[in-house]
Amino acid sequence: MREKRKFFRLPFEEKVEFVCPKGIFSGVVKDLSFGGLYIANPDNFPELKDEVDLIFLLKDADPPIKVFMKGRVVRIDKDKGFAIKFMSIPQESFQHLRNYIIYNAPSPEIAELEIKKFLGEFDTAHQIVKAFNVFFLKNEIMPYLLERALLYSPEKPFKLSSGKESPYYLDCRKITLYGPSYQLIGELFWEELRYTDIEGVAGMSMGADPIVCGILSAALSEERALEGILIRKEPKKYGTGKQLEGNFCKGMKIALVEDVVTTGGSLLKAIEACEKEDLNIISVIALVDREEGGKEALKERGYELKSFFTLSEIISTHKELQSS
């Protein structure tokens, strides 16, 4: 998997004490962030995936403040140092770290996004609220999937975009282009993306177009102005010859979204088009995974697919309702 750094790192250099299964040792903290830190020139090295307790000082404060946290070793550079991903931080230490990063961040806006990302990843209360909201929205969307999008024809199977045939077909445009379900779908995707620092949302035309717009609308309701990017299957044959439509720039952090994933072919084409423009794909999300190899194909390409529904889940719910 390609490394996608979630948090910006601040130049930082202070002595740190760390406790690992081998004992108590020290080193020098480098590149501090809300997500983790790097310990250079340690007295000893822990093992990969070891849990470690950390103590270091924020000397910019008067008097200097001790910060405590727990993390896991995620990378070891032989004879140089090792990287730690934070697992938990006591509330008081979090407040000190928060103030330090806000004070040293390039801008207040970046600092605010860093805090949101941290809370979404490490704060239990925020994780519980997110899980509840996703559960609630999925329950609201499922009836629309069953009543409007799911088609069943065992006598005359449907031909899928992959070339395969199936008695089940999901026509998700019937819910992404319907006002009530369109809004719910936008809110569902935004619930997953709220605690990221994406600057834009991209999707392959036409299936992802309304999802992109729904996310933009949901984000704007929380005063996050995101760019929308629509990806043509092929570059235009006239004019600018562009394949991507929208206001984007190199290095822009984006989420790539899709309505239904089968083998992943469409998403892989979208990824290729985004990478040609040097866009930074932070997250890949689909409304429905048909579970026909798409997730595995994306993983081979270096991306993790997140989906809210699977076809087997939808069919199982359909059968349960039919038998009740």
C-alpha positions as protocol buffer text, in pm:
chain_id: "A"
residue {
  index: 1
  type: MET
  ca { x: 0 y: 0 z: 0 }
}
residue {
  index: 2
  type: ARG
  ca { x: 120 y: 349 z: -81 }
}
residue {
  index: 3
  type: GLU
  ca { x: 187 y: 570 z: 220 }
}
residue {
  index: 4
  type: LYS
  ca { x: -59 y: 857 z: 257 }
}
residue {
  index: 5
  type: ARG
  ca { x: 47 y: 1090 z: 534 }
}
residue {
  index: 6
  type: LYS
  ca { x: -269 y: 1207 z: 709 }
}
residue {
  index: 7
  type: PHE
  ca { x: -125 y: 1483 z: 928 }
}
residue {
  index: 8
  type: PHE
  ca { x: 121 y: 1759 z: 847 }
}
residue {
  index: 9
  type: ARG
  ca { x: 444 y: 1742 z: 1045 }
}
residue {
  index: 10
  type: LEU
  ca { x: 612 y: 2024 z: 1234 }
}
residue {
  index: 11
  type: PRO
  ca { x: 990 y: 2052 z: 1271 }
}
residue {
  index: 12
  type: PHE
  ca { x: 1054 y: 1947 z: 1632 }
}
residue {
  index: 13
  type: GLU
  ca { x: 1361 y: 1830 z: 1820 }
}
residue {
  index: 14
  type: GLU
  ca { x: 1343 y: 1732 z: 2187 }
}
residue {
  index: 15
  type: LYS
  ca { x: 1462 y: 1441 z: 2396 }
}
residue {
  index: 16
  type: VAL
  ca { x: 1202 y: 1169 z: 2451 }
}
residue {
  index: 17
  type: GLU
  ca { x: 1186 y: 876 z: 2690 }
}
residue {
  index: 18
  type: PHE
  ca { x: 1003 y: 569 z: 2567 }
}
residue {
  index: 19
  type: VAL
  ca { x: 899 y: 247 z: 2737 }
}
residue {
  index: 20
  type: CYS
  ca { x: 877 y: -69 z: 2529 }
}
residue {
  index: 21
  type: PRO
  ca { x: 886 y: -442 z: 2612 }
}
residue {
  index: 22
  type: LYS
  ca { x: 1269 y: -427 z: 2611 }
}
residue {
  index: 23
  type: GLY
  ca { x: 1283 y: -158 z: 2879 }
}
residue {
  index: 24
  type: ILE
  ca { x: 1311 y: 220 z: 2919 }
}
residue {
  index: 25
  type: PHE
  ca { x: 1520 y: 409 z: 2663 }
}
residue {
  index: 26
  type: SER
  ca { x: 1560 y: 755 z: 2514 }
}
residue {
  index: 27
  type: GLY
  ca { x: 1598 y: 922 z: 2176 }
}
residue {
  index: 28
  type: VAL
  ca { x: 1519 y: 1248 z: 1997 }
}
residue {
  index: 29
  type: VAL
  ca { x: 1171 y: 1339 z: 1872 }
}
residue {
  index: 30
  type: LYS
  ca { x: 1160 y: 1453 z: 1509 }
}
residue {
  index: 31
  type: ASP
  ca { x: 871 y: 1580 z: 1298 }
}
residue {
  index: 32
  type: LEU
  ca { x: 587 y: 1598 z: 1548 }
}
residue {
  index: 33
  type: SER
  ca { x: 225 y: 1577 z: 1429 }
}
residue {
  index: 34
  type: PHE
  ca { x: -121 y: 1491 z: 1557 }
}
residue {
  index: 35
  type: GLY
  ca { x: -80 y: 1144 z: 1403 }
}
residue {
  index: 36
  type: GLY
  ca { x: 258 y: 1045 z: 1537 }
}
residue {
  index: 37
  type: LEU
  ca { x: 628 y: 1126 z: 1554 }
}
residue {
  index: 38
  type: TYR
  ca { x: 970 y: 1000 z: 1460 }
}
residue {
  index: 39
  type: ILE
  ca { x: 1232 y: 900 z: 1718 }
}
residue {
  index: 40
  type: ALA
  ca { x: 1588 y: 938 z: 1593 }
}
residue {
  index: 41
  type: ASN
  ca { x: 1910 y: 800 z: 1740 }
}
residue {
  index: 42
  type: PRO
  ca { x: 1746 y: 584 z: 2010 }
}
residue {
  index: 43
  type: ASP
  ca { x: 1946 y: 402 z: 2278 }
}
residue {
  index: 44
  type: ASN
  ca { x: 1772 y: 84 z: 2167 }
}
residue {
  index: 45
  type: PHE
  ca { x: 1515 y: -21 z: 1910 }
}
residue {
  index: 46
  type: PRO
  ca { x: 1171 y: -170 z: 1985 }
}
residue {
  index: 47
  type: GLU
  ca { x: 1021 y: -430 z: 1753 }
}
residue {
  index: 48
  type: LEU
  ca { x: 784 y: -346 z: 1470 }
}
residue {
  index: 49
  type: LYS
  ca { x: 423 y: -319 z: 1600 }
}
residue {
  index: 50
  type: ASP
  ca { x: 541 y: -287 z: 1963 }
}
residue {
  index: 51
  type: GLU
  ca { x: 330 y: -59 z: 2181 }
}
residue {
  index: 52
  type: VAL
  ca { x: 535 y: 212 z: 2349 }
}
residue {
  index: 53
  type: ASP
  ca { x: 469 y: 480 z: 2612 }
}
residue {
  index: 54
  type: LEU
  ca { x: 623 y: 820 z: 2541 }
}
residue {
  index: 55
  type: ILE
  ca { x: 719 y: 1119 z: 2757 }
}
residue {
  index: 56
  type: PHE
  ca { x: 871 y: 1441 z: 2623 }
}
residue {
  index: 57
  type: LEU
  ca { x: 872 y: 1816 z: 2692 }
}
residue {
  index: 58
  type: LEU
  ca { x: 717 y: 2108 z: 2506 }
}
residue {
  index: 59
  type: LYS
  ca { x: 986 y: 2360 z: 2593 }
}
residue {
  index: 60
  type: ASP
  ca { x: 816 y: 2652 z: 2417 }
}
residue {
  index: 61
  type: ALA
  ca { x: 579 y: 2670 z: 2715 }
}
residue {
  index: 62
  type: ASP
  ca { x: 674 y: 2852 z: 3034 }
}
residue {
  index: 63
  type: PRO
  ca { x: 731 y: 2644 z: 3238 }
}
residue {
  index: 64
  type: PRO
  ca { x: 801 y: 2348 z: 3000 }
}
residue {
  index: 65
  type: ILE
  ca { x: 514 y: 2097 z: 2981 }
}
residue {
  index: 66
  type: LYS
  ca { x: 543 y: 1720 z: 2996 }
}
residue {
  index: 67
  type: VAL
  ca { x: 341 y: 1536 z: 2734 }
}
residue {
  index: 68
  type: PHE
  ca { x: 241 y: 1170 z: 2774 }
}
residue {
  index: 69
  type: MET
  ca { x: 107 y: 943 z: 2502 }
}
residue {
  index: 70
  type: LYS
  ca { x: 89 y: 583 z: 2382 }
}
residue {
  index: 71
  type: GLY
  ca { x: 173 y: 468 z: 2033 }
}
residue {
  index: 72
  type: ARG
  ca { x: 264 y: 176 z: 1808 }
}
residue {
  index: 73
  type: VAL
  ca { x: 583 y: 128 z: 1607 }
}
residue {
  index: 74
  type: VAL
  ca { x: 488 y: 139 z: 1237 }
}
residue {
  index: 75
  type: ARG
  ca { x: 830 y: 169 z: 1074 }
}
residue {
  index: 76
  type: ILE
  ca { x: 1192 y: 102 z: 1169 }
}
residue {
  index: 77
  type: ASP
  ca { x: 1487 y: 256 z: 984 }
}
residue {
  index: 78
  type: LYS
  ca { x: 1792 y: 47 z: 1073 }
}
residue {
  index: 79
  type: ASP
  ca { x: 2054 y: 242 z: 1271 }
}
residue {
  index: 80
  type: LYS
  ca { x: 1856 y: 565 z: 1227 }
}
residue {
  index: 81
  type: GLY
  ca { x: 1527 y: 561 z: 1416 }
}
residue {
  index: 82
  type: PHE
  ca { x: 1165 y: 452 z: 1409 }
}
residue {
  index: 83
  type: ALA
  ca { x: 819 y: 597 z: 1342 }
}
residue {
  index: 84
  type: ILE
  ca { x: 536 y: 594 z: 1596 }
}
residue {
  index: 85
  type: LYS
  ca { x: 165 y: 618 z: 1523 }
}
residue {
  index: 86
  type: PHE
  ca { x: -31 y: 750 z: 1821 }
}
residue {
  index: 87
  type: MET
  ca { x: -289 y: 520 z: 1976 }
}
residue {
  index: 88
  type: SER
  ca { x: -409 y: 732 z: 2267 }
}
residue {
  index: 89
  type: ILE
  ca { x: -330 y: 1063 z: 2436 }
}
residue {
  index: 90
  type: PRO
  ca { x: -458 y: 1174 z: 2780 }
}
residue {
  index: 91
  type: GLN
  ca { x: -689 y: 1474 z: 2760 }
}
residue {
  index: 92
  type: GLU
  ca { x: -446 y: 1714 z: 2929 }
}
residue {
  index: 93
  type: SER
  ca { x: -159 y: 1614 z: 2701 }
}
residue {
  index: 94
  type: PHE
  ca { x: -389 y: 1644 z: 2399 }
}
residue {
  index: 95
  type: GLN
  ca { x: -475 y: 2002 z: 2495 }
}
residue {
  index: 96
  type: HIS
  ca { x: -105 y: 2090 z: 2524 }
}
residue {
  index: 97
  type: LEU
  ca { x: -26 y: 1925 z: 2191 }
}
residue {
  index: 98
  type: ARG
  ca { x: -327 y: 2096 z: 2033 }
}
residue {
  index: 99
  type: ASN
  ca { x: -215 y: 2440 z: 2149 }
}
residue {
  index: 100
  type: TYR
  ca { x: 139 y: 2378 z: 2029 }
}
residue {
  index: 101
  type: ILE
  ca { x: 28 y: 2271 z: 1681 }
}
residue {
  index: 102
  type: ILE
  ca { x: -224 y: 2555 z: 1648 }
}
residue {
  index: 103
  type: TYR
  ca { x: 48 y: 2805 z: 1740 }
}
residue {
  index: 104
  type: ASN
  ca { x: 297 y: 2657 z: 1492 }
}
residue {
  index: 105
  type: ALA
  ca { x: 63 y: 2558 z: 1207 }
}
residue {
  index: 106
  type: PRO
  ca { x: 99 y: 2739 z: 871 }
}
residue {
  index: 107
  type: SER
  ca { x: -254 y: 2881 z: 909 }
}
residue {
  index: 108
  type: PRO
  ca { x: -559 y: 2866 z: 1144 }
}
residue {
  index: 109
  type: GLU
  ca { x: -753 y: 2678 z: 874 }
}
residue {
  index: 110
  type: ILE
  ca { x: -491 y: 2403 z: 852 }
}
residue {
  index: 111
  type: ALA
  ca { x: -478 y: 2381 z: 1232 }
}
residue {
  index: 112
  type: GLU
  ca { x: -858 y: 2340 z: 1249 }
}
residue {
  index: 113
  type: LEU
  ca { x: -851 y: 2059 z: 992 }
}
residue {
  index: 114
  type: GLU
  ca { x: -570 y: 1886 z: 1181 }
}
residue {
  index: 115
  type: ILE
  ca { x: -777 y: 1891 z: 1500 }
}
residue {
  index: 116
  type: LYS
  ca { x: -1081 y: 1748 z: 1319 }
}
residue {
  index: 117
  type: LYS
  ca { x: -872 y: 1470 z: 1166 }
}
residue {
  index: 118
  type: PHE
  ca { x: -726 y: 1386 z: 1504 }
}
residue {
  index: 119
  type: LEU
  ca { x: -1065 y: 1374 z: 1676 }
}
residue {
  index: 120
  type: GLY
  ca { x: -1208 y: 1157 z: 1398 }
}
residue {
  index: 121
  type: GLU
  ca { x: -925 y: 906 z: 1425 }
}
residue {
  index: 122
  type: PHE
  ca { x: -841 y: 899 z: 1796 }
}
residue {
  index: 123
  type: ASP
  ca { x: -1129 y: 1041 z: 1999 }
}
residue {
  index: 124
  type: THR
  ca { x: -1366 y: 766 z: 2111 }
}
residue {
  index: 125
  type: ALA
  ca { x: -1667 y: 997 z: 2150 }
}
residue {
  index: 126
  type: HIS
  ca { x: -1633 y: 1124 z: 1793 }
}
residue {
  index: 127
  type: GLN
  ca { x: -1588 y: 770 z: 1661 }
}
residue {
  index: 128
  type: ILE
  ca { x: -1906 y: 656 z: 1835 }
}
residue {
  index: 129
  type: VAL
  ca { x: -2105 y: 949 z: 1695 }
}
residue {
  index: 130
  type: LYS
  ca { x: -1970 y: 883 z: 1346 }
}
residue {
  index: 131
  type: ALA
  ca { x: -2055 y: 511 z: 1365 }
}
residue {
  index: 132
  type: PHE
  ca { x: -2408 y: 592 z: 1487 }
}
residue {
  index: 133
  type: ASN
  ca { x: -2465 y: 846 z: 1209 }
}
residue {
  index: 134
  type: VAL
  ca { x: -2342 y: 604 z: 942 }
}
residue {
  index: 135
  type: PHE
  ca { x: -2567 y: 330 z: 1084 }
}
residue {
  index: 136
  type: PHE
  ca { x: -2867 y: 565 z: 1089 }
}
residue {
  index: 137
  type: LEU
  ca { x: -2810 y: 694 z: 734 }
}
residue {
  index: 138
  type: LYS
  ca { x: -2761 y: 342 z: 597 }
}
residue {
  index: 139
  type: ASN
  ca { x: -3094 y: 237 z: 751 }
}
residue {
  index: 140
  type: GLU
  ca { x: -3259 y: 538 z: 588 }
}
residue {
  index: 141
  type: ILE
  ca { x: -3108 y: 462 z: 246 }
}
residue {
  index: 142
  type: MET
  ca { x: -3168 y: 84 z: 240 }
}
residue {
  index: 143
  type: PRO
  ca { x: -3545 y: 109 z: 160 }
}
residue {
  index: 144
  type: TYR
  ca { x: -3465 y: 328 z: -140 }
}
residue {
  index: 145
  type: LEU
  ca { x: -3211 y: 72 z: -261 }
}
residue {
  index: 146
  type: LEU
  ca { x: -3465 y: -207 z: -230 }
}
residue {
  index: 147
  type: GLU
  ca { x: -3768 y: -24 z: -372 }
}
residue {
  index: 148
  type: ARG
  ca { x: -3609 y: 181 z: -649 }
}
residue {
  index: 149
  type: ALA
  ca { x: -3260 y: 52 z: -737 }
}
residue {
  index: 150
  type: LEU
  ca { x: -3263 y: -329 z: -702 }
}
residue {
  index: 151
  type: LEU
  ca { x: -3384 y: -517 z: -1009 }
}
residue {
  index: 152
  type: TYR
  ca { x: -3426 y: -896 z: -1022 }
}
residue {
  index: 153
  type: SER
  ca { x: -3465 y: -1093 z: -1346 }
}
residue {
  index: 154
  type: PRO
  ca { x: -3359 y: -1461 z: -1322 }
}
residue {
  index: 155
  type: GLU
  ca { x: -3517 y: -1544 z: -1661 }
}
residue {
  index: 156
  type: LYS
  ca { x: -3330 y: -1267 z: -1845 }
}
residue {
  index: 157
  type: PRO
  ca { x: -3008 y: -1182 z: -1659 }
}
residue {
  index: 158
  type: PHE
  ca { x: -2860 y: -836 z: -1681 }
}
residue {
  index: 159
  type: LYS
  ca { x: -2531 y: -774 z: -1858 }
}
residue {
  index: 160
  type: LEU
  ca { x: -2293 y: -583 z: -1633 }
}
residue {
  index: 161
  type: SER
  ca { x: -2028 y: -330 z: -1736 }
}
residue {
  index: 162
  type: SER
  ca { x: -1767 y: -601 z: -1672 }
}
residue {
  index: 163
  type: GLY
  ca { x: -1932 y: -820 z: -1940 }
}
residue {
  index: 164
  type: LYS
  ca { x: -2064 y: -1069 z: -1683 }
}
residue {
  index: 165
  type: GLU
  ca { x: -2432 y: -1154 z: -1645 }
}
residue {
  index: 166
  type: SER
  ca { x: -2631 y: -1144 z: -1321 }
}
residue {
  index: 167
  type: PRO
  ca { x: -2997 y: -1187 z: -1222 }
}
residue {
  index: 168
  type: TYR
  ca { x: -2952 y: -886 z: -994 }
}
residue {
  index: 169
  type: TYR
  ca { x: -2888 y: -535 z: -1115 }
}
residue {
  index: 170
  type: LEU
  ca { x: -2854 y: -212 z: -920 }
}
residue {
  index: 171
  type: ASP
  ca { x: -2970 y: 97 z: -1104 }
}
residue {
  index: 172
  type: CYS
  ca { x: -2838 y: 342 z: -846 }
}
residue {
  index: 173
  type: ARG
  ca { x: -2922 y: 646 z: -1058 }
}
residue {
  index: 174
  type: LYS
  ca { x: -3281 y: 589 z: -945 }
}
residue {
  index: 175
  type: ILE
  ca { x: -3173 y: 688 z: -594 }
}
residue {
  index: 176
  type: THR
  ca { x: -2879 y: 921 z: -657 }
}
residue {
  index: 177
  type: LEU
  ca { x: -3107 y: 1128 z: -885 }
}
residue {
  index: 178
  type: TYR
  ca { x: -3405 y: 1131 z: -647 }
}
residue {
  index: 179
  type: GLY
  ca { x: -3422 y: 1426 z: -407 }
}
residue {
  index: 180
  type: PRO
  ca { x: -3477 y: 1252 z: -69 }
}
residue {
  index: 181
  type: SER
  ca { x: -3225 y: 971 z: -124 }
}
residue {
  index: 182
  type: TYR
  ca { x: -2979 y: 1205 z: -301 }
}
residue {
  index: 183
  type: GLN
  ca { x: -2956 y: 1414 z: 14 }
}
residue {
  index: 184
  type: LEU
  ca { x: -2912 y: 1110 z: 240 }
}
residue {
  index: 185
  type: ILE
  ca { x: -2637 y: 968 z: 17 }
}
residue {
  index: 186
  type: GLY
  ca { x: -2451 y: 1299 z: 19 }
}
residue {
  index: 187
  type: GLU
  ca { x: -2471 y: 1310 z: 399 }
}
residue {
  index: 188
  type: LEU
  ca { x: -2354 y: 946 z: 425 }
}
residue {
  index: 189
  type: PHE
  ca { x: -2042 y: 1005 z: 216 }
}
residue {
  index: 190
  type: TRP
  ca { x: -1971 y: 1331 z: 399 }
}
residue {
  index: 191
  type: GLU
  ca { x: -1997 y: 1150 z: 733 }
}
residue {
  index: 192
  type: GLU
  ca { x: -1705 y: 936 z: 618 }
}
residue {
  index: 193
  type: LEU
  ca { x: -1508 y: 1235 z: 486 }
}
residue {
  index: 194
  type: ARG
  ca { x: -1581 y: 1501 z: 747 }
}
residue {
  index: 195
  type: TYR
  ca { x: -1266 y: 1437 z: 950 }
}
residue {
  index: 196
  type: THR
  ca { x: -1030 y: 1439 z: 652 }
}
residue {
  index: 197
  type: ASP
  ca { x: -854 y: 1738 z: 495 }
}
residue {
  index: 198
  type: ILE
  ca { x: -973 y: 1676 z: 139 }
}
residue {
  index: 199
  type: GLU
  ca { x: -1002 y: 1979 z: -87 }
}
residue {
  index: 200
  type: GLY
  ca { x: -1211 y: 1817 z: -358 }
}
residue {
  index: 201
  type: VAL
  ca { x: -1431 y: 1523 z: -455 }
}
residue {
  index: 202
  type: ALA
  ca { x: -1394 y: 1340 z: -786 }
}
residue {
  index: 203
  type: GLY
  ca { x: -1598 y: 1075 z: -963 }
}
residue {
  index: 204
  type: MET
  ca { x: -1634 y: 904 z: -1300 }
}
residue {
  index: 205
  type: SER
  ca { x: -1921 y: 1036 z: -1512 }
}
residue {
  index: 206
  type: MET
  ca { x: -2206 y: 961 z: -1514 }
}
residue {
  index: 207
  type: GLY
  ca { x: -2263 y: 730 z: -1220 }
}
residue {
  index: 208
  type: ALA
  ca { x: -2070 y: 933 z: -964 }
}
residue {
  index: 209
  type: ASP
  ca { x: -2182 y: 1280 z: -1078 }
}
residue {
  index: 210
  type: PRO
  ca { x: -2477 y: 1318 z: -838 }
}
residue {
  index: 211
  type: ILE
  ca { x: -2276 y: 1169 z: -551 }
}
residue {
  index: 212
  type: VAL
  ca { x: -2004 y: 1429 z: -604 }
}
residue {
  index: 213
  type: CYS
  ca { x: -2267 y: 1705 z: -598 }
}
residue {
  index: 214
  type: GLY
  ca { x: -2437 y: 1557 z: -290 }
}
residue {
  index: 215
  type: ILE
  ca { x: -2110 y: 1558 z: -98 }
}
residue {
  index: 216
  type: LEU
  ca { x: -2037 y: 1918 z: -200 }
}
residue {
  index: 217
  type: SER
  ca { x: -2379 y: 2019 z: -69 }
}
residue {
  index: 218
  type: ALA
  ca { x: -2341 y: 1830 z: 260 }
}
residue {
  index: 219
  type: ALA
  ca { x: -1994 y: 1976 z: 315 }
}
residue {
  index: 220
  type: LEU
  ca { x: -2109 y: 2329 z: 242 }
}
residue {
  index: 221
  type: SER
  ca { x: -2378 y: 2298 z: 508 }
}
residue {
  index: 222
  type: GLU
  ca { x: -2084 y: 2281 z: 752 }
}
residue {
  index: 223
  type: GLU
  ca { x: -1901 y: 2568 z: 578 }
}
residue {
  index: 224
  type: ARG
  ca { x: -1650 y: 2340 z: 401 }
}
residue {
  index: 225
  type: ALA
  ca { x: -1625 y: 2461 z: 42 }
}
residue {
  index: 226
  type: LEU
  ca { x: -1494 y: 2168 z: -164 }
}
residue {
  index: 227
  type: GLU
  ca { x: -1417 y: 2148 z: -535 }
}
residue {
  index: 228
  type: GLY
  ca { x: -1607 y: 1902 z: -753 }
}
residue {
  index: 229
  type: ILE
  ca { x: -1420 y: 1712 z: -1025 }
}
residue {
  index: 230
  type: LEU
  ca { x: -1598 y: 1508 z: -1293 }
}
residue {
  index: 231
  type: ILE
  ca { x: -1396 y: 1250 z: -1485 }
}
residue {
  index: 232
  type: ARG
  ca { x: -1481 y: 1168 z: -1846 }
}
residue {
  index: 233
  type: LYS
  ca { x: -1428 y: 811 z: -1964 }
}
residue {
  index: 234
  type: GLU
  ca { x: -1205 y: 953 z: -2238 }
}
residue {
  index: 235
  type: PRO
  ca { x: -1044 y: 1294 z: -2290 }
}
residue {
  index: 236
  type: LYS
  ca { x: -1250 y: 1541 z: -2493 }
}
residue {
  index: 237
  type: LYS
  ca { x: -1192 y: 1522 z: -2867 }
}
residue {
  index: 238
  type: TYR
  ca { x: -1221 y: 1902 z: -2902 }
}
residue {
  index: 239
  type: GLY
  ca { x: -1145 y: 2225 z: -2718 }
}
residue {
  index: 240
  type: THR
  ca { x: -906 y: 2178 z: -2427 }
}
residue {
  index: 241
  type: GLY
  ca { x: -896 y: 1800 z: -2469 }
}
residue {
  index: 242
  type: LYS
  ca { x: -938 y: 1758 z: -2094 }
}
residue {
  index: 243
  type: GLN
  ca { x: -1053 y: 1438 z: -1924 }
}
residue {
  index: 244
  type: LEU
  ca { x: -1115 y: 1602 z: -1586 }
}
residue {
  index: 245
  type: GLU
  ca { x: -1363 y: 1886 z: -1547 }
}
residue {
  index: 246
  type: GLY
  ca { x: -1345 y: 2120 z: -1250 }
}
residue {
  index: 247
  type: ASN
  ca { x: -1119 y: 2364 z: -1069 }
}
residue {
  index: 248
  type: PHE
  ca { x: -825 y: 2153 z: -952 }
}
residue {
  index: 249
  type: CYS
  ca { x: -449 y: 2184 z: -919 }
}
residue {
  index: 250
  type: LYS
  ca { x: -148 y: 1958 z: -875 }
}
residue {
  index: 251
  type: GLY
  ca { x: -121 y: 1803 z: -532 }
}
residue {
  index: 252
  type: MET
  ca { x: -486 y: 1869 z: -443 }
}
residue {
  index: 253
  type: LYS
  ca { x: -614 y: 1620 z: -183 }
}
residue {
  index: 254
  type: ILE
  ca { x: -928 y: 1451 z: -310 }
}
residue {
  index: 255
  type: ALA
  ca { x: -1172 y: 1171 z: -236 }
}
residue {
  index: 256
  type: LEU
  ca { x: -1265 y: 948 z: -531 }
}
residue {
  index: 257
  type: VAL
  ca { x: -1625 y: 824 z: -520 }
}
residue {
  index: 258
  type: GLU
  ca { x: -1841 y: 578 z: -714 }
}
residue {
  index: 259
  type: ASP
  ca { x: -2197 y: 448 z: -702 }
}
residue {
  index: 260
  type: VAL
  ca { x: -2141 y: 76 z: -773 }
}
residue {
  index: 261
  type: VAL
  ca { x: -1811 y: -116 z: -794 }
}
residue {
  index: 262
  type: THR
  ca { x: -1800 y: -451 z: -972 }
}
residue {
  index: 263
  type: THR
  ca { x: -1452 y: -546 z: -1091 }
}
residue {
  index: 264
  type: GLY
  ca { x: -1311 y: -201 z: -1020 }
}
residue {
  index: 265
  type: GLY
  ca { x: -1231 y: -125 z: -1384 }
}
residue {
  index: 266
  type: SER
  ca { x: -1406 y: 212 z: -1385 }
}
residue {
  index: 267
  type: LEU
  ca { x: -1238 y: 324 z: -1063 }
}
residue {
  index: 268
  type: LEU
  ca { x: -898 y: 215 z: -1189 }
}
residue {
  index: 269
  type: LYS
  ca { x: -947 y: 432 z: -1499 }
}
residue {
  index: 270
  type: ALA
  ca { x: -1052 y: 720 z: -1274 }
}
residue {
  index: 271
  type: ILE
  ca { x: -741 y: 671 z: -1059 }
}
residue {
  index: 272
  type: GLU
  ca { x: -519 y: 674 z: -1366 }
}
residue {
  index: 273
  type: ALA
  ca { x: -681 y: 998 z: -1489 }
}
residue {
  index: 274
  type: CYS
  ca { x: -640 y: 1164 z: -1147 }
}
residue {
  index: 275
  type: GLU
  ca { x: -279 y: 1053 z: -1112 }
}
residue {
  index: 276
  type: LYS
  ca { x: -198 y: 1198 z: -1455 }
}
residue {
  index: 277
  type: GLU
  ca { x: -304 y: 1534 z: -1314 }
}
residue {
  index: 278
  type: ASP
  ca { x: -96 y: 1474 z: -998 }
}
residue {
  index: 279
  type: LEU
  ca { x: -402 y: 1474 z: -772 }
}
residue {
  index: 280
  type: ASN
  ca { x: -351 y: 1321 z: -426 }
}
residue {
  index: 281
  type: ILE
  ca { x: -620 y: 1057 z: -373 }
}
residue {
  index: 282
  type: ILE
  ca { x: -678 y: 1036 z: 2 }
}
residue {
  index: 283
  type: SER
  ca { x: -983 y: 810 z: 3 }
}
residue {
  index: 284
  type: VAL
  ca { x: -1177 y: 583 z: -237 }
}
residue {
  index: 285
  type: ILE
  ca { x: -1542 y: 527 z: -145 }
}
residue {
  index: 286
  type: ALA
  ca { x: -1834 y: 349 z: -314 }
}
residue {
  index: 287
  type: LEU
  ca { x: -2199 y: 334 z: -225 }
}
residue {
  index: 288
  type: VAL
  ca { x: -2224 y: -36 z: -315 }
}
residue {
  index: 289
  type: ASP
  ca { x: -1964 y: -310 z: -369 }
}
residue {
  index: 290
  type: ARG
  ca { x: -2089 y: -598 z: -582 }
}
residue {
  index: 291
  type: GLU
  ca { x: -1805 y: -810 z: -434 }
}
residue {
  index: 292
  type: GLU
  ca { x: -1674 y: -927 z: -771 }
}
residue {
  index: 293
  type: GLY
  ca { x: -1308 y: -843 z: -730 }
}
residue {
  index: 294
  type: GLY
  ca { x: -1315 y: -463 z: -731 }
}
residue {
  index: 295
  type: LYS
  ca { x: -1184 y: -423 z: -377 }
}
residue {
  index: 296
  type: GLU
  ca { x: -898 y: -665 z: -443 }
}
residue {
  index: 297
  type: ALA
  ca { x: -808 y: -497 z: -774 }
}
residue {
  index: 298
  type: LEU
  ca { x: -788 y: -158 z: -605 }
}
residue {
  index: 299
  type: LYS
  ca { x: -575 y: -298 z: -325 }
}
residue {
  index: 300
  type: GLU
  ca { x: -327 y: -431 z: -580 }
}
residue {
  index: 301
  type: ARG
  ca { x: -316 y: -79 z: -724 }
}
residue {
  index: 302
  type: GLY
  ca { x: -236 y: 62 z: -380 }
}
residue {
  index: 303
  type: TYR
  ca { x: -577 y: 190 z: -272 }
}
residue {
  index: 304
  type: GLU
  ca { x: -818 y: 73 z: -3 }
}
residue {
  index: 305
  type: LEU
  ca { x: -1184 y: 68 z: -106 }
}
residue {
  index: 306
  type: LYS
  ca { x: -1445 y: 171 z: 151 }
}
residue {
  index: 307
  type: SER
  ca { x: -1805 y: 78 z: 66 }
}
residue {
  index: 308
  type: PHE
  ca { x: -2121 y: 140 z: 264 }
}
residue {
  index: 309
  type: PHE
  ca { x: -2326 y: -150 z: 124 }
}
residue {
  index: 310
  type: THR
  ca { x: -2250 y: -484 z: -39 }
}
residue {
  index: 311
  type: LEU
  ca { x: -2472 y: -657 z: -292 }
}
residue {
  index: 312
  type: SER
  ca { x: -2498 y: -964 z: -68 }
}
residue {
  index: 313
  type: GLU
  ca { x: -2618 y: -743 z: 218 }
}
residue {
  index: 314
  type: ILE
  ca { x: -2885 y: -584 z: -4 }
}
residue {
  index: 315
  type: ILE
  ca { x: -3002 y: -920 z: -144 }
}
residue {
  index: 316
  type: SER
  ca { x: -3013 y: -1072 z: 206 }
}
residue {
  index: 317
  type: THR
  ca { x: -3230 y: -785 z: 331 }
}
residue {
  index: 318
  type: HIS
  ca { x: -3453 y: -819 z: 24 }
}
residue {
  index: 319
  type: LYS
  ca { x: -3505 y: -1193 z: 88 }
}
residue {
  index: 320
  type: GLU
  ca { x: -3576 y: -1137 z: 457 }
}
residue {
  index: 321
  type: LEU
  ca { x: -3848 y: -884 z: 372 }
}
residue {
  index: 322
  type: GLN
  ca { x: -3996 y: -1114 z: 108 }
}
residue {
  index: 323
  type: SER
  ca { x: -4020 y: -1406 z: 353 }
}
residue {
  index: 324
  type: SER
  ca { x: -4163 y: -1202 z: 641 }
}
